[in-house]
Amino acid sequence: MSHPDLIIHDEKDNVGVVVIEKTREGQNCNAWIMENDRTVKVPSAYAVPLGHKIALKDLKIGDTIFKYGHDIGKVVKEIKKGEHVHVHNIKTKKW
């Protein structure tokens, strides 16, 4: 694989991090899973900017978001595979 579009740190992660300027709507992104040096394809439902997250599977309200192998929050609005995951649809469990 050439350069990845997304990086997934851990097999249990359910989001990938965009490592290009931005994804394009409908792009079939190359995603590198660091934990085992494996690659997968992940759709991007629309443009997602550098450093932001894309859902690797459908997520429902109350689901836990895992990034870097760690719990980073919970889903507060349904998220479909390939959609942008950010403050509009997840919240920290601390608040």
Rosetta blueprint (number, residue, H / E / L):
1 M L
2 S L
3 H L
4 P L
5 D L
6 L E
7 I E
8 I E
9 H L
10 D L
11 E L
12 K L
13 D L
14 N L
15 V E
16 G E
17 V E
18 V E
19 V L
20 I L
21 E L
22 K E
23 T L
24 R L
25 E L
26 G L
27 Q L
28 N E
29 C E
30 N E
31 A E
32 W E
33 I E
34 M L
35 E L
36 N L
37 D L
38 R E
39 T E
40 V E
41 K E
42 V E
43 P E
44 S L
45 A L
46 Y L
47 A L
48 V L
49 P E
50 L L
51 G L
52 H L
53 K E
54 I E
55 A E
56 L L
57 K L
58 D L
59 L E
60 K L
61 I L
62 G L
63 D L
64 T E
65 I E
66 F E
67 K E
68 Y L
69 G L
70 H E
71 D E
72 I E
73 G E
74 K E
75 V E
76 V L
77 K L
78 E L
79 I E
80 K L
81 K L
82 G L
83 E L
84 H E
85 V E
86 H L
87 V L
88 H L
89 N L
90 I E
91 K E
92 T L
93 K L
94 K L
95 W L
